[in-house]
Amino acid sequence: MDKIKLNIEGMHCPSCEVLIADELNELDGVKKAELDHVSGIGNIEFDSSKTNKQQIISAIKKEGYKVRR
């Protein structure tokens, strides 16, 4: 299991966390998505044989948020 920590811009409330988590949980291989709108941090645990960092970032961007590396 792999883990990544991302800085996500644009999260303003708990609803933002839910939107992103729902999108990430639709990706095959994402096991856990912990998001904090206050700090702008997302910790994602995933199976790298099923998804990758770029797919995760794309899913977050799809919801209208920016990811800083």
N, C-alpha and C positions, 0 to 999 in steps of 0.2 A: 504494500500500500504506500502510495506517495502522498506527500502533503506539500501544499504551497500556501504562501501568505501573500496576499495582494492588497495594494492600496487602491481603494475604489472611491472615485470622486462622484459626488452628486447624491449620496445617501443622506436624507434629511430626517427620516423618522423610521419607526419600526415597520411601517408598511413597505418602505423601500427594501428593508431586509427580507421581508416575505416575498416580494416580487422576484428578487434576485435568487433567493433560495429555491423558489418554485421552478424557475428556469433551469438552475443548475441540477436540481434533482431529476429533471427530465432527461439529462444526459446519461447514457449508459456508462456506468463505471464510477459515477460520483457517489461516494458513500456517506459523506457528511459535509455540510456547508454551514459554518458558523460565521455570522456577519454582525458587525457592530457599527451602527450608523454614527455613533458619537465619535469614534476614533477613525472611521472610514476603513477599517481593516476587515478583510475576509480571509478566513482560514478554511481551506478546502482539502478534504481527504478524498483520494480517488485511486482507482485501479488503472495504472498506466498502460495496461494491455487493452483497455477498452476506450479510453479517452486520453487527452493530453492537455497541457497547459494552454495551448493556443485555442483549442475548442472551448475550454472553460472561459477564457478571456472573451472570445467571440460571443458566447452566451450572455455574458454580463453586458457587453456593448449592445447586444440586440435589445436589451431592456432600456437602453438610453443612458447608461452610466459609462464613465471613463475609468480605465485602469492605468495606474502609474506603475512602472516597473522599478 
